[in-house]
């Protein structure tokens, strides 16, 4: 694992802790940080996340994440020592939804075959 990958991993764990402990916004709800990608110049951080709930819940959470960006960025800078405090960019990670859709499809196929 490279130094860059270790830093991304540390940032991911730290962000998870910040959202669990420090951010007091009910609109965010139960968030899972699935991945963090830091640009080579440390100026931008793409944060991939999942939220449990329907589309309306996801949209409210996205807005809450955007509004808490400054607070989270300053907390991250306090907890993780980096040359720069990167700009945060939130991106919803659809992989969990996709996995659930495939799992449901497989269960439906198995259920259909058992009925025959």
C-alpha angles and dihedrals in degrees: 000000000000125000089252092053091048090052091050090050092050091049091050093052091045093050090050089054093046092053093044097047113017109032111081103191119125092197090069093055118166106359127179119199102215100179144354124206119192120195117239092252091050091235099115132039120194110205116198115200144169128213127195113235145055127309094273090054090049092051092050089049092049091053091047091050090052092048093049093048096105094048093046092047092054092046090049091050090052094050103037119047111222135152091244135020101235127225108255121232119185120209125179112236109220095186093098091052090047092050091049091050092052091046091051090048092052092048090050091051092048091046091050092050092049091054093055 
